[in-house]
Amino acid sequence: MALTISGNIKDTSLPDVLEGLKAMRTTGTLVIQAGAMKKSIFVDDGKIVFASSSDHADRLGEVMVRAGKLTRESLEEALLISKRLAGFKKFGAILVENKFVSPGDLFAGLKLQVKEIITSLLLLEEGTYQFEPNLLTDIIPLHINLQEIVQELIQRMQKEG
């Protein structure tokens, strides 16, 4: 399969695109867009290291509240602190410094956030993708196993169906 730099998920599935990036040991950002939603998967030497999303439900605080690692009240307080600091400090640092979560819970929350973003992308039936050969420097590399995510998704779908 010849991997294109951009395309439509209907023509080339996202798992195929990610496997192509892995095989080519590519570094950069795969940006996926479906309507107003925009999500990015960051790849370093072919390995998924991080993901981000414009979807409010994919925000770190929301993911940690759903996982039971952060209360809604603590999230609201952390968001106020973040707003006061006007983006001068990473949200995860605010959570740890104010003892809303432990460093271990923060790391687990980040990993869960990235897995949830990738899982949501694997379920997309429509959308476009574009690979950009630049990688943000301020990400925390998490080294995500795509096969593990696919396996978890299949198990979840089998339980539901």
C-alpha positions in Angstrom: 0.0 0.0 0.0 1.4 3.4 -1.0 0.9 5.8 1.9 -0.2 9.3 0.9 0.5 12.3 3.0 -3.1 13.3 3.0 -6.4 11.6 2.3 -9.8 10.5 3.4 -10.4 7.8 6.0 -13.0 6.2 3.7 -10.2 5.5 1.2 -7.4 4.6 3.6 -8.3 3.5 7.1 -6.6 5.2 10.1 -5.0 2.0 11.3 -3.4 1.5 7.8 -2.1 5.1 7.8 -0.6 4.6 11.3 1.0 1.3 10.3 2.5 3.0 7.2 3.9 5.8 9.4 5.3 3.1 11.7 6.9 1.1 8.8 8.5 4.3 7.5 9.7 5.3 11.0 8.3 8.7 10.4 8.3 11.6 12.8 5.6 14.3 12.7 1.9 15.0 13.4 -1.1 13.2 11.9 -4.0 15.7 11.9 -7.5 14.2 11.5 -10.5 16.4 10.9 -14.2 15.4 10.9 -16.5 18.4 10.7 -15.4 20.9 13.3 -13.5 18.3 15.3 -9.8 18.2 14.9 -7.5 15.7 16.6 -3.8 15.1 16.3 -1.6 12.0 16.8 2.1 12.7 17.4 4.5 10.2 16.0 8.2 9.9 16.7 10.3 7.4 14.7 7.1 5.6 13.8 5.8 5.3 17.3 2.7 7.0 18.7 3.9 9.3 21.6 1.0 11.6 22.2 -2.4 12.8 21.0 -4.5 16.0 21.3 -8.0 17.0 20.6 -10.2 20.0 20.1 -13.1 18.1 21.7 -14.0 19.4 25.2 -14.8 15.8 26.3 -11.1 14.8 25.5 -9.6 17.4 27.9 -7.3 16.0 30.6 -9.5 17.2 33.4 -12.6 15.7 31.9 -10.9 12.4 31.3 -9.6 12.3 34.9 -13.0 13.1 36.3 -14.6 10.2 34.3 -11.8 7.9 35.5 -12.5 8.9 39.2 -9.0 10.3 39.7 -10.2 13.9 40.1 -13.4 15.4 41.5 -15.5 17.9 39.5 -14.9 20.5 42.3 -11.1 20.1 42.1 -11.3 20.3 38.3 -13.2 23.6 38.5 -10.7 25.0 41.0 -7.8 23.9 38.8 -9.4 25.6 35.8 -9.7 28.8 37.7 -6.0 28.7 38.7 -5.1 27.9 35.0 -7.2 30.9 33.8 -5.4 33.2 36.3 -2.0 32.0 35.1 -3.1 32.7 31.5 -1.5 29.6 30.1 2.0 30.1 31.6 1.8 26.7 33.3 0.7 23.3 32.0 -2.6 22.1 33.3 -1.1 18.9 34.6 1.5 20.8 36.6 -1.3 22.8 38.2 -3.1 19.6 39.2 0.0 18.2 40.8 1.3 21.4 42.5 -2.0 22.0 44.1 -2.3 18.3 45.2 -5.4 17.6 43.2 -3.7 14.5 41.9 -0.5 12.7 42.4 2.3 12.6 39.8 1.5 8.9 39.2 -2.2 9.7 38.7 -1.4 12.5 36.3 0.8 10.2 34.2 -1.9 7.6 34.2 -4.5 10.3 33.3 -2.4 11.5 30.4 -2.0 8.0 29.0 -5.8 7.4 29.4 -6.5 10.7 27.6 -4.3 9.7 24.7 -5.8 6.2 24.5 -9.3 7.7 24.5 -8.5 10.1 21.7 -6.9 7.4 19.5 -9.9 5.0 20.2 -12.3 7.7 19.2 -10.3 8.2 16.0 -10.3 4.5 15.2 -14.1 4.5 15.3 -14.4 7.4 12.8 -16.0 6.4 9.5 -15.6 9.8 7.9 -13.0 12.4 7.9 -9.7 13.5 6.4 -6.1 13.2 7.5 -3.0 15.0 6.8 0.5 14.2 7.9 2.8 17.1 8.8 6.5 16.4 9.3 6.8 18.6 12.4 6.5 17.4 16.0 5.8 19.6 19.0 8.7 19.8 21.4 6.7 20.3 24.6 4.8 17.0 24.6 5.3 14.3 27.2 6.2 11.2 25.2 4.0 8.3 26.3 4.8 5.6 23.8 1.4 4.2 23.0 0.9 0.7 21.7 -1.7 0.8 18.9 -2.2 -2.9 18.9 -3.1 -2.8 22.6 -5.7 0.0 21.9 -7.2 -2.0 19.0 -7.4 -5.1 21.2 -9.1 -3.2 24.0 -11.5 -1.7 21.6 -12.4 -5.1 20.1 -13.0 -6.5 23.6 -15.2 -3.5 24.6 -17.2 -3.9 21.4 -17.7 -7.6 22.0 -19.0 -6.9 25.6 -21.4 -4.3 24.3 -22.6 -6.3 21.3 
